Amino acid sequence: MVTLIKISIGFIATLVIITEDSYNSNEATNESIAQHSSIDLDKSCKDKAYKILKSKCNICHRKRNRRRVFTKENMDTWANDIYKQVFIKKRMPSGKKVKLSPDEYQDLLTWITNTKNSKNGNQL
């Protein structure tokens, strides 16, 4: 009878250890998935923002302000200035021909927020 109790306790202890290891493994996997999806989301936001900058902003910038033609490589450095000109001062896009849709405004704002948060941990 004592042997049976010892075997039962050993079996229960083994199950508890296996369950804890499985739980910890699942937590690590979930954190890894969240980190990768965050990277994918950041890349997706940047891609959407670049399409907007390329199609709506670079049209005029190529003609009137060549120093500020946006590329994928330099667009993050201009994020703060874009925020000020588009959302604070509402000077861009200038002219009557080029307009941003509400979705495009939201995509730009999402990219700018992600850029600012990833660079220094601050929000706008």
C-alpha positions in Angstrom: 0.0 0.0 0.0 2.8 2.5 0.9 4.5 1.7 -2.4 1.3 2.4 -4.3 1.0 5.8 -2.6 4.7 6.6 -3.4 4.1 5.7 -7.0 1.0 7.9 -7.1 2.7 10.9 -5.6 5.6 10.5 -8.1 3.2 10.3 -11.0 1.3 13.4 -9.8 4.6 15.3 -9.3 5.7 14.3 -12.8 2.4 15.6 -14.3 2.7 18.9 -12.5 6.3 19.4 -13.7 5.4 18.5 -17.3 2.4 20.8 -17.2 4.5 23.8 -15.9 7.1 23.2 -18.5 4.4 23.1 -21.2 2.8 26.3 -19.9 6.2 28.1 -19.8 7.0 26.9 -23.3 3.6 28.2 -24.5 4.2 31.6 -22.9 7.6 31.9 -24.7 6.0 30.8 -28.0 3.2 33.4 -27.6 5.8 36.2 -26.8 7.8 35.2 -29.9 4.7 35.2 -32.0 3.7 38.7 -30.7 7.2 40.0 -31.4 7.2 38.7 -35.0 3.7 40.0 -35.7 4.7 43.4 -34.3 7.6 43.5 -36.7 5.3 42.5 -39.6 2.8 45.2 -38.5 5.5 47.8 -38.4 6.7 46.8 -41.9 3.2 46.8 -43.3 2.6 50.3 -41.8 5.8 51.6 -43.4 5.0 50.0 -46.7 1.5 51.7 -46.7 3.0 55.0 -45.7 5.7 54.8 -48.4 3.0 54.2 -51.1 1.2 57.4 -49.9 4.4 59.4 -49.8 5.4 58.2 -53.2 2.1 58.7 -54.9 0.8 61.8 -53.1 3.9 63.7 -51.8 6.8 63.0 -54.1 4.8 64.3 -57.1 5.3 67.9 -55.9 8.5 67.3 -53.9 10.3 66.2 -57.1 9.5 69.5 -58.7 9.5 72.0 -55.8 11.5 70.6 -52.9 14.0 68.1 -54.2 15.8 67.9 -50.9 12.8 66.2 -49.4 11.9 63.5 -51.9 10.9 60.5 -49.7 12.5 57.1 -50.1 12.1 54.0 -47.9 15.6 54.7 -46.6 15.0 58.3 -45.5 11.3 58.4 -44.7 11.7 57.6 -41.0 14.0 60.5 -40.5 11.3 62.8 -41.9 8.5 61.3 -39.8 8.4 64.2 -37.2 8.4 66.9 -40.0 5.7 65.0 -41.9 3.6 64.9 -38.7 4.0 68.6 -38.1 3.2 69.6 -41.7 0.3 67.2 -42.3 -1.4 66.9 -38.9 -0.4 70.0 -36.9 0.0 72.8 -39.5 -2.2 71.1 -42.1 0.0 72.6 -44.9 0.5 69.3 -46.7 -0.4 68.1 -49.2 -0.6 71.5 -50.7 -2.7 72.5 -53.7 -6.1 71.4 -54.8 -5.2 68.4 -56.9 -3.7 66.2 -54.3 -5.9 65.1 -51.4 -5.5 62.4 -48.8 -8.3 60.1 -47.9 -9.2 59.5 -44.3 -7.6 56.0 -44.6 -4.4 57.6 -45.9 -4.3 60.0 -43.0 -4.8 57.1 -40.6 -2.1 55.0 -42.3 0.4 57.9 -42.1 -0.4 58.6 -38.5 0.0 54.9 -37.6 3.4 54.7 -39.3 4.5 58.0 -37.6 3.4 56.7 -34.2 5.2 53.4 -34.7 8.3 55.1 -35.9 8.4 57.5 -33.0 7.7 54.7 -30.5 10.4 52.4 -31.9 13.0 55.1 -32.0 12.7 56.5 -28.5 9.8 55.0 -26.8 7.8 58.2 -26.8 4.4 58.9 -28.3 3.6 62.0 -30.2 
